[in-house]
């Protein structure tokens, strides 16, 4: 069987029109711009409009990714949406995206790994493309995360925003050191009480709201993410010095700085969009990736490392060459 590699052919993003600044937040909850920026690095976040669904955000990002890839919906035979905030309990939000794009064949399904969702979705799509099950995939991270926030809890409501990012992957025979190179994804369900939503279909019959023990999450995030990065680099024979760009999950600027420092990554190689987007959960990595490709920091041939950690706990790292 011919060896196949999946390549990122194009990226796209969508951010809702409404922006909620830290000054706006101070009118909702007991906080301030200084307090938020000092602890998180966040200055603002985007909020989905009333009636604007996760699938709407995802579809807009997917359309842009297809356009940038020079492809059409007719070329697509796999859609994987990473989201914690689906349109409905079922069917999968990916099926709504499939219908809105006008994709008539192939498969569409969701992946749920919270903030690590995009990396889990990438690993899933990449594996399927390499097996020859599909030829062209759209991998999307999309969230309307502000709809599961407790707006009276200043430790969580200031952190999150809404948005979507997408990447088009295509499979082809190629060099081993090009395209998507390696993944390392893990979970630890014993730590789920540190970051979770206090509701669900079979537990409370309600949507629930985000609850988090921030200090504990920070400590585990730096350790777990660094471990995943080390695993990917060791597996592929790469060194930290080989990395052209680091595109982390945009959770908190302190976590970004902590991981970069622990790994010995220079700050000028770290893509950070958390100040303008907040934590958009599964959407944060593709949003940051698209931003850096659009402003031409990340170019064809660059070696890119991504990482994330989310509720569950879930975490992982992915290495690819654009």
N, C-alpha and C positions, 0 to 999 in steps of 0.2 A: 504493500500500500504506500502510495506517494505521501511523503511528509507534507503536512499542510500547516501554514501559519496564518493567524488572523492579524490583520492590519487595521489601524484606525485611519479611515478614509476621510472623515470629516466630523466636526463637532458643532453643537448648537446650544443655545441657552435661551431661557425666558425668565424675566423677572416681572412680577405684577407692578402695575403703575403706581400704586399707593406706597409712599415711603413714610415710615414711622421713625423719627429721630429720637435720640436720647432725651432731648428737651421735651418731646411729646410724651415719652415714657414717664417723665417726672410728674406729669399731670395725671397719670393713671395710677401710679404706685409710688411709695416712698423711696425715691432714688434720685440720682443726679447724673448729669453727663460725666462729671469727673469720676464718680463712683464706678459707673459702668466701664468707662474707658480704662481706668486703672486696673480693674480686675479681669477684663475680657478683651480689651482692644476694640470693642464694637462701638461704632458711631451711629449706625442706622440699620434698619432692616426693611424688607418689602413685605407687604400684606396683601393677600389675595382679595379681590373684590367679592362682594356678596354675589353668590351664584357662580363664581369662578371655581371650577373643579380642578382637582389634581390632574385629571386627564386632559383638561384644557391647557394647563401649563406644560404637561408632557408633550402634547401634540405640537405646540408651538416650537418647543425646543427641537423636537424630532424633524420638523419641516426644515428648520434652518440647517440642521446637521446634514440632511439629505441634499439640500441645495449646495452646501459647501463641499460635499462629496461628489457632486456632479451626477447624482443618482435620482431616481424617482421612486414613489411607493411601489411601482410594479417590480422593482428590483429586490424588494424586501421579502424575506420568508421567515424571519424570526424577530419578535419584539419581546424584550425583557424589561419590565419596569420595576425598579427598586423603590418601594414606598412604604411608609408606616401610616400614611393617611389616605387610604384608598377612597375612591368615590362611593363605593358600596361594600358591604361585607362580601358579596359576590354578585356578578362575575368579576374577574380580575380587572383592575384598571387598565392593564395592557390590552384587553379586548376592546375597551372603549377607544383607546388610542388607535388600535388596528382599524376600527370602523371609521374614525374621524380622518385618518390618513387615506382611507380607501384601499388598504391592503387586503387583498381577497384570498390569499393563500398562506400556507405556512402555519406557524404557531405563535401564540402570544400568551404570556403568563407573568405573574408578579413574583418578586423575591422580597422577603421581609427579614432584614438584618439591621434595621434602624440606621444609624449613621454610617455603618459599614456596608450598607445595602448595595451601593454602586459597585464596590469591589467584588462582592459576592455575585452580583449580576454579571459583571465582566468575566469572572472565572467560569460561570455557568455557560455563557454564550461562547466564550473562547473554546471551552471543551467541546461543545456541540459542533462548532464550526470545524475544529480540527478532526473530529470524527466523521465529517462529511455529511452530517444530518441536515445541515443548512448551508447556504452560501453567503447570505448577507443579513446581518443582524443590526437592529437599532437597540442599544443599551441606554436606558434612561433612568436618571434619578430625579424624582419629582415629589414635592411635598407641599401640603397646605398645613404646615406644622403648627401655625398659630391657632388653629382650631382645637388643639388639645392642650392649650396652656391655661394655667390658673393665673389670671391677670391680677390677682392679689398677692401672688408669691414673687417677690422681686428677685429671688435667687434663680428663678427659671424663666420668667416671662421676658426678661431683658435679653435673653440669649438667642432666641430663635426667630427665624424668618421663613418666608415662603419663596419657592422658586423651582426651576427645573433645568437640568442640563442633559445633553445627549451626545452619544458617540456612535458613529456608523462603523461597524466592523465587517470586513470582508475576508474570506479565506482564500488562500492561494499557496502554491508551493514557493518557498523562498529560503533565504538564509536563516540559520538558527538565531542569529543575534540581531534580527530585525523583527518588527511587529511586536506582538505581545509575547514576552519572554518567559515570565514566571509569576506564580501567585503563591501566597501563603495565607490561608484563612482559618480562623479558629473561633471557638466559643467556650464560655464557662458559665453554665446556667446557675452555679451556686452563688454567683455575685449579682443575680438579677434584681435583688432588693435594693441595690444602690442606685439604679436608674431604670425606671419603669413607668407605665401608665396604670393608674389605679382603677381600671375598668376593662370590660371586655364582654364579648357575646355570651360566653358560657359561664362567666363568673358573676358579673353584676348586671348584665343586660344594658350597660351604658357605655358610652365612648370612653369616659374617664379623662384624667388629666395627668400631665407629666409630673413625676416626683423624682427628686435627685438628691443624693448626698455628695455635693460637689467636691469636697476635699478628698474623699475616698476615690471618686471617679478620676480626679486629676492624677493621683498617685498610681493607680492601676493603668491609666492611659499611657503615661510615659514609659512604664516598664513593659507593658504588653506590645505596644507599637514598636519600641526599639528591638524587642525580641523578634517580631515578625520581619522587620527590615533586615536584621542580621541574618535570619534564615534565608531570605530571598537572595541576598548578596552572596552568601556562602554557597548556596545551591548553584548559582550561575557563574561563580568565579569572579564576580565583580568586586571592586573596592568602592568605598564611599567616594573616593576621589574621581571615580569614573562617572559619577552622576552629574548630568548637566543641569537638571532641574528637579526639585522636590515639590510635588503637588499634594500636600496633605489635606485631610479632612479639616474643614474650617470650623473647629469647635470653639476655640478660645486662643487668643494670641499667646497666652502663657504656655499652653500645651504645645503649640507650634514651636515656640522658642525652646521649651524644655527638651523636646525630641531632637530638634536640630543640634542643640548643644551636646546632648548625650551621644549623638552619632558623629559629631565632629563635622556637621554640614555647615558651610558658610552661609550667613544670613542672606547674601545676595543671590543665592541659588534657590531660596524658598519663595514659592508663590503664595501670597497671602491676600485674600479678598474678604476676610472676616470683618474688617472695619465697615465695609459697605453693604454686606449681605447678611451678617450675623451667621448663626449656625442654621443652615438649611438642610441638616440631616443628610439623607441619601443624595440630595442634589448638590452638595457643597463641592465635591471633587470635580464632577463634570463642569460645574459653573466656573470653578477656578481654572481648570484646564482650558476651557473655551476662551476665557478672558486672556490667558497668557499666550494662546495661539493667535488670537485676534490682534493683540498688540505686538505680535512678532517677537516676543521674548523666546518662546518655544518654537523651534524651526524643525523642518524635516531633517531626520538623522540624529536628533538629540535623544539622549538616553534619559528617560523620565521615571522617577520613583514616586509612587503614591501610597498613602497609608490611611487607615481610619480605625476608630474604635467607637462602638455604640452600645446601647442597652442590650442586655442579654447575659453577660457581656459578649459582644462580638467584636472581632478585630481582624486586621489583615494588612497585607502589603502586596502591591503589584508592580512589576518592572516591565517597561515596554520602551521600544524605540519608535519614535514617530515616523 
